[in-house]
Amino acid sequence: MKLNVKKANPLIKNALLEDMGPGDITAMNLISPTMRISAKIICKEQCVVSGLAVARQVFKMLDRKCVWRAKYSDGDTVKTGRTIATITGLARAVLSGERTALNFLSHMSGIATITKKYVRKTKNTNADIYDTRKTAPGLRMLDKYAVVCGGGVNHRMGLYDMALVKDNYISIYHNSKIPLYQLISSLKSKLPYGTKIELEADNIRDVELGLTQQVNIIMLDNMDIKTLKKAVKIIRKSKKPVEIEVSGRVNLKNIERIARLGVDRISIGEITHSAPAADFSLEITK
């Protein structure tokens, strides 16, 4: 996905309001409103950078005439100590926007960096790394963009763009004594043409059912390696045009082994809900 910064403007405005409130009392009482300064943003640890346009927009909202120059592009791997961008503008704007800009950069670059680690582990396989909906509330657009910067692929953006029959839906139908195949059949009859259907399967029986109902994607959820192997074999043997997704119990230690089973997609919540923030700092240069 591409990042539409205009769509991110409300997020940026809210972040500035959260931090500044009615105004930065330190800057307003110590710094002349006409003073101009130059500063640089430094990468304090090697990472995959993401969020440069968002950081730029933070400063532009406070000083529309400020000059921002990025030294790298989103998706680039940046070494420790490198300057990723410079900014020249009103001192109050630079100082007041510093933390908000760095917070966005740190959060998004952290996601891009851990995503890249998983992508590198699967580079010699056909498996793609997918994100999930386990994103920071209100920041999904930025989180998912950061995943792409790290070489990952976006799963559905929300509940509106793909049907995913998860375990709780299955439980409701099971408790109502309605067969799962009726659930899927009913869903197919009501969805707009072309809408994909994914079935979450935590056992071989559901895998076989998904094949008979011709769903688009079968998610093998929280299966051990032995069961995963069996499920993949059954799906591939069927020769049905079904994508195989693995989710749950995935980490950097076992990702390569899972990818080599011949799956198409591996979705990982960790890359958005538990990514360590990357470290950046802003230093005044003039």
N, C-alpha and C positions, 0 to 999 in steps of 0.2 A: 504494500500500500504506500501511497505518497501522502506526505503530511500537508494538509491544508492549514496553514498558520492562522488564517482568518477564522476558521472554525475553532481553533484553540484559544482565540482571544478571550472568550468568557472565562476559561480556566485561568489564564494568566492574570486577568483583572481581579478575579477572586483571590488568587494567591497574593497579589500585591496588597489588596485590601486587608487580608488576614494579617499580613506582616506590618503594614504601615498604619492601618486604621485611619484616623483623621490627619496623620502626618508624622514624619520622622522627627521627633522633637530634638534629637541630638544634632542632626544635620541642619535643621532650620535655625538652631540657636548658635551654631558654631561656624557654619559655612555661608559665605556670601552667595546670594542667589545668582550672581553673574559669573562666579568663578568657574573656570573650565579646567579639566584635568585629563590625562591619558592614563590608561591602565591596561594590564594584560591578564588573561586568564591562563593559568598554568595547570598542566596535568601532573598530579603528584604521585600517580601510579600508572603503570601501563594498562591501557583499557581500550575498548572499542567505543569511540565517541558517538553520542547520539543526543540530539536536542539543541544543536547550534542555532537553528532558526528560532526556536522558542526562547532561548537566552537573549538573542538579539531583540526579539519583540518585547521582552521585559524592559530593556533600556529604552527602546523606541517609544514605549507608552509613557515613560517619564520625561523623555527629551527627544522629540521627533526629529530634531536636527543632529542628533549624535551620529558619529561615524563608527561603524562596526566593520571590522575586517577579519574574516575567518581565515585561518592558516591551513585548516583541514576541512574535510567534508564528513558528514555523518556516514558511519560505516567504516571509517578509517581506523586502523590500529595505531594508537599514539603512545610513544614511549614516555617514561617518567621524565619530568623536567621540561618537556616541550611546551611552548606557548601555542595554544589552540586558537586564540583570537585576541584582538586588541580593540579597545574602545576609547574614543575621545568625545567628551561631551561635558555637560554641566556637572559639576562636582556633586551636587545634591542628588542628581539622578543616578550617577554611577554608584555612590555610596548607599543610597536607599534601595537600589535594585539589586545590589550585589548578592545578598543571601537568596533571594527568590530565584535569580538566574542560576546560581550555583546549585540550588536544590533541584531544579529541573534537570540540569546537566548531570548531576550525580545520580539521580534516580534513573534516568533514561539510559545513561551510559552503563550503569550497573546491569541493567536488563540486557543490553546489547552484548556486553562482555560475557556474561554467563551463557547466553544463547550461542555465541560463537564457540565456546568450549564444547558444547554438545554437538554443534555442527561439525567441528573438526573431528570428533570421535566417529562420525558416521560418513565421512567424506568418501570412503571407498565402498559404499553401499548405495542402494536405491532409496533408502529411507530419508524422508524429510522431517525436520524438527518443527512441530506445531506448538503454538501457544494454546491457552485455554481461556475461560472467562474468569479465572482467578486473578483479577487485576485490581489495582487500587481504585476504590469507588470514585467515579467522576473522572478518572484519568485513563480510561480504557483506550481511547484513541492514541494517546501518547505512548502507553505501554506497548500496544500492538505495533506501533510504528517502530519502537525501539527493537522489538523482536526481529523485524525485517532488516533493520540496520545490522543486526548480528548474524544475518544469513538464514533466519528462521522463516516460517510461513504462518500466516494467520489462519486460525480455525474460524468458526463463525464469529461475527462481530457481536452478536447478541442473540436473544431468543427469537428474533424475527426473521432471520435469513436462512435458516436451515432447521429441519425437524430432527431432533435427537431424542430417541425413546430410551430414557434412562431407567435405572433400577426401580426408582420410586413409582414411575408410571406403570411398570410391569407389576409391581406389588399391588397397586390399586386394582388392576384388572384381575390379577390372580385371586385376590381376596373376594372379588365380586364373582369369581368362578367363570370369568369370561376368558376364553383361550387367547393367547398372545397373538396368534395369527389374525384373529378378528380385530385386534387393536391396530395392527399395521394395515390391514385391509381398509379399515374405516378411515385411518389417517390418509392413506393414499387417495381415497375418493374425495377428500375435502381440500387437499392442498392445491395451490396454483400449479399449473403445468411447469415442469422443469425444476421444481423445488426438490432438493436432495433430502433423502431420509437416511439417518444413521441409527443403527441399533447397538445398544450397549449389551454385550454378552459376557457373562462371568462364568459360563459353563459351555460345554460342547453342545448340549441340547439346543441352547439359544443360537449358537453359531449355525447349526443345521437348519433351524427355523428361519434365520435371516436369509439363508441361501434360497429356501423355497419361496420366500416372499419377495425376493429380488430387491432387497434394499441396496442403496448405493455404497454404503460404508458399514463395515462391521467393526465395532470397537471391542477389542479383547481387553477386558478390564480386570486388573489386579490378578492376573493369572501367573502361576509359576512357569519357569522355563519349559518344563516337560509338557504342560498343558498348552502353552503357546505353540510349541512345535507341532503338536497334534492338530490344533485348530488351524494353523497356517496350511498344513498338509491337506486338510479336508477342503478348505476354501480353494486352494490352487488346483486340486484334483477335479473340482466341480467345473472348472473353466468358466465360471460366471464372472462377468465384468464388475467385480466387487473390490473396492479398496480395503486394505487391512490396516487398521489403526491399533496401536498398543497404547494403553494408558494405565498408570498406577505402578508402583514398585520400580520406577525408573530412576536411575542415578548415574553419575559419571563413571562409576565402576562397572555397571552392567549394560550401559547403553549400546556399546559396540556389539556385544553378544546378541542383544535383542535385534539390532538392526540387521545382523547377518542371517537372521531367520527368514528373511525375504519379505518383510513387511513394507508397507508403503509410507506409513505415517506413524510418528511417535509423538504423542502430545504430553507436555510436561508443565505442570502447574508451577513448579519451582522457579522457572525462568522469569515469571512475573511476580509471584507472591513472596518470594524469598531471596531475590537477587541482592547481593551486597552492594551498597552504594559505592560508586567510584569517587575518588577524592580529587577535588579541584580547589584552587585558591585564586583570589584576585589580588593583584599587587599594583599599587600606584607607580607609574614610571615617570610622570612629569606633572 
